[in-house]
Amino acid sequence: MRPQVFTSSRQAHDWLRRIRLAFVSASMSPLLATAASNLLDAFRALGHVVQDAPDNTTDLLLTTAPFARPLNWRQALLFTARRRFDLDHVPTVLTLIHALPAEFHRLLDHLGCALRKSPPEPADFAFEGLAPSAFETLVEQGKRGGPILALERVLQAQAKSLRILLLVGEDHLEEAYLFDLVGAHPRFLPSDEESFYRELVLRIATVISTKEITEHRVTGELIPVQEWRSIASPGYMVEAAGELGRRQFFTPTVKIADLVAVPSIPDMIADQYSEGCFATWEPRLSGLISTVTGSARPLDKNSITPDDLSVIVGIREDGRGALVRHVEGHRNDPPSSEAVEMFLLDRSLPTISTSVNGQTYTVPVVRSKLHGHRGVAAYDPEFVEFVPLDEPYYHYPVSCATEAQAHGIYRAFSRAECLRFPEDPRQVAFTILPGHGVVIVEKWVADKRPFQVMWEYMDAGYLEIQSRIPQGALTFVSGADGRRHLTDMMENLHADVVTLKNC
């Protein structure tokens, strides 16, 4: 497959805004100095404002850090920018790191060899500046995304930065990677320098231009505990968690404290994030029964209780979060950060009539929704429909829990033929979020419990789930078995990066 070549003809999102950024110099190398200068020039060329110093209008801070060496938290802008520059907020921080090709490949090969051992040896994952408990997280992440994802977590922990631009080369740039909290790791092979930096700026501006929609608001009266206990959906959700867990759909929660010891976590990031969420429609409440957010407290999505659920009944008029009803006597933690996304998905789709315990209800055509940090290796088009996102999302991905992601998912499923026409025999549809994961939905099927069609389709091979997630453009190609198989157009599985010569 040919390396990716950047051009200036790709369609960007039409909602990008002008951002204000500042560069805060730290450890530098000649390559870093050149890259930073080129990046700032590209920001200016696209109409963004490069400031001499950060102020309360700053959206983005660019800085640098050494490769594979820990940075003291007192030097990390994520922890100190607000006090250091007297800011009323902490801007997004993007850290540039320069790696020489030999040291980059040596470390990647080391992680590749370590991940092949059974069982893994903790000593292989003992990196300077990381907590002793980092071993389990690095192994789990490496199994999910390969050695590049394990390396990403090492660098994030050492640099004390969630967003990293890793630049690999000696005198000139050979390749680059963009890392984020969820684990995205797209790889770039520069050809034309101007186009390369323009693409980076567009990707960065995409992230800064959207906003989180997690300001959920409580509405309506408490749901009486007796009514809550009388409906079937909470029990179905508990059952689905176990069934999906047995199929290893959810991966463990990533906890920052397990990776690195720092005195406190800044307010704008959670001290952990949970892998995925799911929800099903409850006719008696006219709302979605959803898992609560895993960033509020440790939550194993493979094993939940009814107290780990919330009720989403709408979206705020300003779109900044979901409307939630509380349940009498429950903890009533906020719903998943994808609450708006899950409720919005139904907005332009038809409704149908269904009977529950002898009573007829009007319900959305989609019954259950599953969002996870997994990929899809193949699907059977006789039973399942793939719905692509709008084209810009494959080149300029967005972050989780954001308005842009919610609207991208909404638009994709609004085009799903099997949902627009309920009589379509296909009962499941899905889309892939590059660098992030998968969203799967199922329709109402007589005599099936919520999510049962999904897990039965997984078992039958109609929907084959995999741990690797495409990092950009993708397609599905027809195979001899009648299924359509994933082709990653970004050439980003990194098999060509890890040589494993010395295992």
C-alpha positions in Angstrom: 0.0 0.0 0.0 1.3 3.5 -0.9 2.2 5.8 2.0 -0.3 8.5 2.7 0.3 11.7 0.8 -1.2 14.9 2.1 -2.9 17.3 -0.4 -4.6 20.5 0.2 -7.9 19.4 -1.5 -9.5 17.6 1.4 -12.8 19.0 2.7 -12.5 20.3 6.2 -15.4 20.7 8.6 -17.5 23.8 7.9 -17.7 24.7 11.6 -14.0 25.4 12.2 -13.3 28.6 14.0 -10.3 30.9 14.3 -8.3 29.9 17.4 -5.7 31.7 19.4 -2.5 30.0 20.5 0.9 30.6 22.0 4.1 28.6 21.9 5.9 28.1 25.3 9.4 26.9 24.5 11.0 24.2 26.7 13.5 21.5 25.7 14.4 22.0 22.1 16.4 20.3 19.3 17.1 21.7 15.8 14.3 19.5 14.3 11.8 20.6 17.0 12.7 24.3 16.4 12.1 23.9 12.7 8.9 21.9 13.2 7.5 24.4 15.7 8.3 27.3 13.4 6.7 25.6 10.4 3.6 24.7 12.5 3.2 28.3 13.7 3.6 29.6 10.2 0.9 27.2 9.1 -1.5 28.4 11.8 -0.9 32.0 10.7 -1.5 31.0 7.0 -4.9 29.5 7.9 -6.0 32.7 9.7 -5.3 31.7 13.3 -3.8 34.1 15.8 -0.3 33.2 17.2 0.2 35.2 20.5 3.5 36.3 22.0 2.3 35.0 25.4 -0.8 33.2 26.7 -3.7 35.2 28.1 -7.3 34.6 29.0 -8.3 34.4 25.3 -5.8 31.6 24.5 -7.3 28.3 23.2 -4.1 26.3 22.7 -0.7 26.1 24.2 2.1 24.5 22.2 5.1 23.3 24.1 7.9 20.6 24.0 9.1 17.8 26.1 12.0 15.2 25.9 11.5 11.8 24.4 11.2 8.9 26.8 12.3 11.0 29.8 10.0 12.1 32.6 9.0 15.7 32.9 8.5 17.0 36.5 4.8 17.9 37.0 6.0 21.4 38.1 7.3 22.0 34.6 4.2 20.6 32.8 1.8 23.2 31.4 -1.2 21.0 32.0 -0.5 21.5 35.7 1.1 24.9 35.9 -0.1 27.1 33.0 -3.0 28.7 34.9 -0.8 29.9 37.8 2.3 30.6 35.6 0.4 32.9 33.2 -2.3 34.1 35.6 -5.1 32.5 33.4 -8.7 32.0 34.3 -8.7 28.7 32.5 -6.3 26.0 31.3 -6.1 26.0 27.5 -5.7 22.8 25.6 -2.0 21.7 25.7 -0.3 20.0 22.8 3.3 18.8 23.5 5.8 18.4 20.7 8.3 15.6 21.3 11.3 14.7 19.0 12.5 11.1 18.8 15.6 10.0 16.8 14.6 7.1 14.5 16.9 4.7 16.3 15.6 5.4 19.8 12.0 5.4 18.6 12.2 2.0 16.9 14.3 0.6 19.7 11.6 1.5 22.3 8.8 0.4 20.0 10.5 -3.0 19.3 11.1 -3.4 23.1 7.4 -3.0 23.7 6.5 -5.2 20.8 8.7 -8.0 22.2 7.4 -7.5 25.8 3.8 -7.7 24.6 4.5 -11.1 22.9 5.6 -12.7 26.2 3.1 -14.9 28.0 2.8 -14.0 30.7 4.2 -10.5 30.3 7.0 -9.5 32.7 6.5 -6.4 34.8 10.2 -5.4 34.5 9.7 -4.9 30.7 7.2 -2.1 31.4 9.2 -0.3 34.1 9.8 3.1 32.6 11.3 6.1 34.4 8.7 8.4 35.9 5.8 5.9 35.7 4.0 4.4 38.7 4.8 0.7 39.5 1.1 0.0 38.8 1.5 1.2 35.2 2.5 -2.4 34.1 -1.1 -3.6 33.9 -2.4 -0.6 32.0 0.5 -0.7 29.5 -0.1 -4.4 28.8 -3.8 -3.9 28.4 -3.4 -0.9 26.1 -0.7 -2.8 24.1 -3.0 -5.7 23.6 -5.8 -3.4 22.4 -3.8 -1.2 20.0 -0.3 -2.8 19.7 3.0 -1.4 20.9 2.3 2.1 19.5 -0.6 2.5 21.9 1.6 1.3 24.8 4.3 3.8 23.7 1.7 6.5 23.6 0.7 5.9 27.2 4.3 5.9 28.3 5.0 9.3 26.6 1.7 10.8 27.9 2.6 9.8 31.4 6.2 11.0 31.2 5.4 14.3 29.4 2.3 14.9 31.7 0.4 15.8 28.6 -2.7 14.1 27.0 -2.2 15.5 23.5 1.2 14.8 21.9 2.7 15.4 18.5 5.5 12.9 18.2 8.1 13.9 15.5 10.5 11.2 14.3 13.6 12.0 12.4 17.3 13.1 12.6 18.0 16.2 10.4 14.6 16.1 8.7 11.2 14.8 9.6 10.5 11.2 8.6 7.2 10.5 10.3 4.8 11.9 12.9 2.1 10.7 15.2 -0.8 12.5 17.0 -1.8 11.1 20.4 -4.8 11.9 22.5 -6.6 10.7 25.7 -8.8 8.1 24.0 -5.7 6.5 22.4 -5.8 7.8 18.8 -2.5 7.4 17.1 -2.7 8.3 13.4 0.7 8.1 11.6 1.8 10.7 9.0 4.4 10.3 6.4 5.2 13.8 5.1 5.9 14.4 1.5 5.1 18.0 0.7 6.1 20.1 3.7 3.5 22.9 3.3 0.6 20.4 2.9 1.9 18.3 5.8 1.8 21.2 8.3 -1.5 22.5 6.9 -3.0 19.1 7.6 -1.7 19.1 11.2 -3.1 22.5 11.8 -6.5 21.5 10.4 -6.5 18.4 12.7 -5.6 20.5 15.7 -8.1 23.3 14.9 -10.8 20.6 14.5 -10.2 19.5 18.1 -10.2 23.0 19.5 -13.2 24.2 17.5 -15.7 21.8 19.0 -17.0 21.8 22.6 -18.0 19.2 25.1 -21.7 18.6 25.7 -21.7 17.1 29.2 -23.5 19.8 31.2 -26.4 17.5 31.9 -29.4 18.9 33.8 -32.0 17.2 36.0 -35.6 17.6 35.0 -39.0 16.4 36.1 -40.1 14.6 39.2 -38.2 11.7 40.9 -39.0 8.3 39.5 -40.6 6.4 42.4 -38.4 3.5 43.4 -41.4 1.1 43.1 -42.0 2.2 39.5 -38.2 1.8 38.8 -38.3 -1.8 40.2 -41.4 -2.6 38.1 -39.8 -1.9 34.7 -37.8 -4.5 32.9 -35.1 -2.4 31.3 -32.7 -2.0 34.3 -32.5 -5.8 34.6 -32.0 -6.1 30.8 -29.1 -3.6 31.1 -27.5 -5.6 33.8 -27.8 -8.8 31.7 -26.4 -7.1 28.6 -23.4 -5.9 30.6 -22.6 -9.5 31.5 -23.2 -10.8 28.0 -21.0 -8.1 26.4 -18.4 -8.6 29.1 -18.2 -12.3 28.2 -17.5 -11.3 24.7 -14.8 -8.9 25.9 -16.4 -5.9 24.3 -15.4 -3.5 27.1 -11.8 -2.9 28.1 -10.8 -1.8 31.6 -11.0 1.7 32.8 -7.8 3.7 32.3 -6.8 5.5 35.5 -4.2 8.3 35.4 -3.1 7.4 38.9 -2.2 3.9 37.7 0.2 5.4 35.1 1.9 8.3 36.9 2.0 9.8 40.4 1.0 13.5 40.4 -0.3 15.6 43.3 -3.7 16.4 41.7 -5.5 16.2 38.4 -6.5 19.5 36.8 -10.3 20.2 36.9 -10.8 20.1 33.2 -9.8 16.4 32.9 -11.1 13.4 34.8 -8.8 11.2 36.8 -10.0 8.2 34.8 -12.1 7.5 31.8 -14.3 4.5 31.1 -14.3 2.4 28.0 -17.7 2.8 26.3 -21.3 3.0 27.3 -24.7 1.6 26.3 -28.4 2.5 26.5 -31.8 1.1 25.7 -35.2 2.7 25.3 -37.8 2.3 28.1 -41.3 2.9 26.7 -42.9 3.5 30.2 -40.5 6.3 30.9 -40.3 7.6 27.3 -36.5 7.8 27.7 -33.2 6.0 27.5 -31.9 3.8 30.3 -28.1 4.5 30.1 -25.0 3.6 31.9 -23.6 6.4 34.1 -20.3 8.1 33.3 -17.2 6.2 34.3 -15.3 9.4 34.9 -17.3 10.0 38.1 -16.2 6.8 39.9 -14.7 3.5 39.0 -17.2 1.5 37.0 -16.8 -1.9 35.4 -19.1 -1.9 32.4 -18.9 -5.7 32.3 -20.7 -5.9 35.7 -23.1 -3.2 36.6 -26.1 -2.8 39.0 -29.3 -0.9 38.6 -27.6 1.9 40.6 -25.2 2.3 37.8 -27.9 3.5 35.4 -29.5 6.9 34.6 -32.6 8.0 32.7 -32.1 10.4 29.7 -35.4 12.0 28.6 -34.2 14.8 26.3 -31.5 17.3 25.3 -31.1 20.8 26.7 -32.4 23.6 24.4 -28.9 25.0 24.2 -27.5 21.5 23.3 -24.9 21.7 26.1 -26.0 18.4 27.7 -28.8 16.0 28.3 -32.0 16.2 30.4 -32.0 13.5 33.1 -34.6 12.2 35.5 -33.4 11.0 38.9 -34.5 7.8 40.6 -35.7 7.8 44.2 -33.1 6.5 46.5 -30.3 6.1 43.9 -26.9 7.6 43.7 -28.0 9.4 40.5 -24.6 9.9 39.0 -24.6 11.7 35.7 -25.2 9.7 32.5 -22.4 8.7 30.1 -20.5 11.6 28.5 -22.1 10.3 25.2 -25.7 11.0 26.5 -26.5 13.7 24.0 -25.1 11.6 21.2 -27.3 8.6 22.1 -30.5 10.6 22.4 -29.9 12.8 19.4 -29.4 9.8 17.2 -33.2 9.2 17.0 -34.2 12.8 16.1 -34.7 12.4 12.3 -35.5 8.7 12.3 -39.1 7.2 12.2 -41.0 5.8 15.2 -42.8 2.5 15.3 -45.5 1.0 17.5 -44.6 -1.8 19.9 -46.4 -3.8 22.6 -45.0 -4.2 26.1 -47.0 -6.3 28.6 -50.1 -5.8 26.5 -49.9 -2.1 26.2 -48.9 -0.3 22.9 -46.3 2.4 22.8 -44.9 4.6 20.2 -41.1 4.2 20.3 -38.0 5.2 18.3 -37.1 2.7 15.5 -33.7 2.1 17.4 -34.1 0.2 20.6 -30.6 -0.2 21.9 -27.3 1.6 21.4 -23.7 0.5 22.1 -20.6 2.8 22.0 -17.2 1.2 22.6 -13.5 1.6 21.9 -13.4 -1.3 19.6 -13.3 -1.8 15.8 -15.2 -4.0 13.3 -13.2 -6.4 11.3 -16.1 -7.7 9.1 -19.8 -7.7 8.8 -22.5 -9.6 6.8 -24.4 -7.1 4.7 -27.5 -9.4 4.6 -27.9 -8.8 8.4 -26.0 -5.6 9.2 -25.7 -2.1 7.6 -22.5 0.0 7.7 -23.2 3.7 7.7 -20.3 6.0 7.0 -19.7 9.3 8.6 -19.4 12.5 6.6 -16.1 12.6 4.7 -14.3 15.3 6.9 -14.6 13.0 10.0 -12.2 10.5 8.4 -9.4 13.1 7.9 -10.1 15.4 10.7 -11.5 13.3 13.6 -13.2 14.9 16.7 -13.0 14.1 20.4 -15.4 12.1 22.5 -18.3 13.7 24.3 -18.3 16.7 21.9 -21.0 18.4 19.9 -19.2 17.6 16.7 -19.1 13.8 17.4 -22.8 13.8 18.4 -23.8 15.5 15.2 -21.5 13.4 13.1 -23.1 10.2 14.5 -26.6 11.6 14.1 -26.0 12.4 10.5 -24.5 9.0 9.7 -27.4 7.1 11.2 -30.0 9.4 9.7 -28.9 7.9 6.3 -29.2 4.3 7.4 -31.6 2.6 5.1 -32.5 -0.1 7.6 -33.5 2.5 10.1 -35.3 4.9 7.7 -37.4 2.0 6.5 -38.3 -0.1 9.5 -39.4 -3.0 7.3 -35.9 -3.4 6.1 -34.9 -6.9 7.3 -31.5 -5.8 8.6 -31.7 -5.4 12.4 -28.3 -3.9 13.2 -26.4 -0.9 11.9 -23.0 0.6 12.9 -20.5 3.3 12.2 -16.8 3.6 12.9 -15.3 6.7 14.6 -11.7 6.9 13.4 -9.2 6.8 16.3 -12.0 6.3 18.7 -14.3 3.2 18.3 -17.6 2.0 17.1 -21.3 2.9 17.6 -23.7 0.0 17.1 -27.5 0.2 17.1 -30.3 -2.5 17.0 -34.0 -2.3 16.1 -36.9 -3.8 18.0 -37.1 -7.6 17.4 -40.0 -9.6 18.8 -39.1 -12.0 21.6 -35.6 -10.6 21.9 -34.2 -8.7 24.9 -32.2 -5.5 24.5 -28.8 -6.1 23.0 -29.6 -9.8 22.4 -29.6 -9.3 18.6 -26.2 -7.6 18.9 -24.5 -10.3 20.9 -26.1 -13.1 18.8 -24.8 -11.4 15.6 -21.4 -11.2 17.2 -21.5 -14.9 17.9 -22.7 -15.8 14.4 -20.0 -13.7 12.7 -22.5 -11.3 11.2 -20.6 -8.6 13.1 -17.0 -9.4 13.9 -15.5 -7.1 16.6 -11.8 -6.5 16.8 -9.5 -4.6 19.2 -7.8 -2.5 16.6 -9.5 0.8 15.5 -8.8 2.4 12.2 -7.1 5.8 12.5 -8.5 7.5 9.5 -10.1 6.7 6.1 -11.5 3.2 5.8 -13.6 1.0 3.6 -15.2 -2.5 3.7 -14.4 -4.9 0.8 -16.5 -7.9 -0.2 -14.8 -11.2 0.7 -15.2 -14.8 -0.5 -17.3 -15.6 2.6 -20.0 -13.1 1.6 -19.0 -10.7 4.3 -17.4 -7.3 3.9 -13.9 -6.9 5.5 -12.3 -3.8 6.8 -9.5 -2.1 4.8 -7.7 0.6 6.7 -6.8 3.2 4.1 -4.4 5.0 6.5 -1.9 2.0 6.6 -1.8 2.5 10.4 -1.7 -0.9 11.9 2.0 -0.3 12.4 3.1 -3.8 11.4 5.7 -2.1 9.3 7.0 0.0 12.2 7.8 -2.8 14.7 10.5 -5.1 13.4 10.8 -7.4 16.5 14.3 -8.4 15.4 15.6 -8.9 18.9 12.8 -10.8 20.7 
